[in-house]
Amino acid sequence: GGEDPFGYPFLNLIRGGKQKKFGHRAARLDEMLSPSDICKMHSVRWLCYVPEHAPDALVCANLLLRELILKSKTDVVGDGEETDPALHCARVFLTRFLPSDTVKNALRQAAVEVEGAGKDQEGVLTVDEVEDASAEYGALEAYVDARVAYDRWRSVITSVSPECATPGASMASGSVEA
C-alpha cells in the first residue's frame, strides 16, 4: 500500500500529487530515486526556508548536483533519464525541490551579511564566494538541461535510424580512408 519500506515518511511527499501532474512515466522514474538522495534534496530545500541560510543552501545545492552528475552514466547509450537514476534525480532536484529564486536570495543575503558584519566574519560566505557559487550553479543546471535534451534527441535518432544506435559503428562495410 502507501507504507514507506525505508522508514522515511517524507518519501511520500515526492509521490502523491506529483504523479498526477507528471504521469505514469515520471512516477516510475521517481521510484528509482534513492531514499538517501531524497533526504539530501529535502535537506537543501529546508535550508532555503530561512533567508540567512540561502548562501549555504546554494553551496549545498552545488555539492549535491556535482555528486549526482558524477554518479550519472555518461558512457552508456540508453534512454537518458529512463536508465540513469542519478540524472533523473538531478533533474527532479532542480525542477521540484529547489526554489527558482535560490540564487537571487543567496546573492541578496550575502550582500546583507557583508553590510551588517564586515568582510572578515568567520563562517560567513563573502559576496565573491556566493557569486562564484551562483555561476557554478548556473553551469550545473545548464549541464543537466543539456544532458536531458541530448539524451532525448539521441533516443529519437536511434529509434528512427537503427544503424546509428551504437557509437563508433561503421557507416559502411568498407573503411573510409583519409
N, C-alpha and C positions, 0 to 999 in steps of 0.2 A: 504494500500500500504506500502511504505517504511517509512512512517511517524512514529516517535517515540512517543508513547502515554504518556510517562512520562516526556517529555521535556528534555531528555538527548541525544543530538545528538551523543555523543561518544558511546552510546549503540550499534550503528550500526557497530562500529569497531570490536566488538566481533563476529558479524554475517558476512554476506557477503562472503568473500573468504574462511573463516574458514569452512563454511558449505560444500563447495565442497570437502575440504580435509578430513573432518571427517564424512560426510554423514548425512543422514536424522535423524538418532537416536541422534547424537550429536547436531544437530540443535534443535531437540525437547527438549533435556536436557538444552540447552542454554536458551531456553525460560523460564525455571524455575529460572534462576538467577535473584535475586532482583536488581533493579537499585541501591540501597544503597550498596550492596556488590560489584557490578561492579565499582561504584565510588571509593570505598576503594581500590580495586585492581589496578585501574588506578593511584590512588594517591601514592601507594607504588612504582609502576613502575616508576612514574615520579621522585621519589627520587633517582632511580638508574642511572639517566642520568648524574648527577654531581658527580664526584668522592668523593668530600668532604662529601656528604650525604650518602655514601654507608653504614657506620656503622648504621646510623639511619634507613636506608631502611631495613636492616636486622632485627633490633629490631621491626620495624613496621610490617614486614612480619610475624614474630613470633606472634605478637599480633593478627593479622588477622587470621592466621592459628589456633591459640588457640580458638578464637571466633567461627570459623566455625566448628571446631571439637566438641566444647561444644554444638553447635546447632544441630549436626548430630544425627540421630536416631539410637542409638546403640542397643536398645531393641526391635526393630521391625524387624520381619522376612519379608524380601521383596527382591527386586532385587537390593539392594545396591544403586548405583547411580541412577537407574531408579526411585526410590521412595524417594531418600534422596537429596534434593537440596543443603543442606549445604556440604555434602560430595563431590558432583559434583563440587560445587563452589571451594572448597579447591583444588581439582584436576586440575580444569581449571586454578586457580591462579598459581599453581606450574608448569604446563606444557606450558601455553600460555602467562602468564603475566610476571613472574619473570625471569630475565636473568639467564642463567645457571651459570654464574661466579659471582653471587651476594656475596656469602660467601668469595670467594677469594679476590674480590675487597674490601669488608669490612675489612678483616684482613690486607690487604696491606695499606689501608687508615689509619687504627688505628695505625699501626707502623709508618707511615709518620707523623701523628699528634703528636705522643709521641716524636719522634725525634726533631721535629721543635718547640714544645711548652713546653716541660717538662711534668711531670706527673700530676701536680695539676691544670691544666687548667679547669676552670669551664665550664660545658656544653659539654665537650669532653669525649667520652667513652674511657676507658682505653683498652689496648690490652687484658687484662684478661676478661673484660666485653664483648668484641667482641668475644673472644674465647668461652666464655660461651654461647653467643647468637648463634654462629655458631654450637655448639654442640646441642643446643636446636632445631635449625632449622633442623639439620640432623635427630634428633629424631622425630620431627613432620612430616617431609617428609616421613620417614620410616613408621610411623603410618598410614598415608594416603594411601601409597602404599600397606601396608599390609591389611588395611580395604577393599580396592578395590579388591585386589586379593582374600581375603576371601569371600567377597560378590559374586564375580563371581563363585568361587568354590561352594559356597552354592547354588547358582542358578542352577548350573549344577547338583549337587547331588539331589536337591529337584525335578528337572524335570525328573530325571532317577528313583528315588526311592521315590514315593509319601508318603510312610509311615514315612519318615524322615522329612516331611515338617514342623512340628511344634516341637520346642524344648520341651523336657520333655515328649513327647508322649511315652506311654509304648510300648515296643517292642513285647510283647505278652499279651494275655488276663489275664494270671495269674501273680502274683507278684514273683519276684526273691528274695529269702532270702539269706542273707549273711552268 
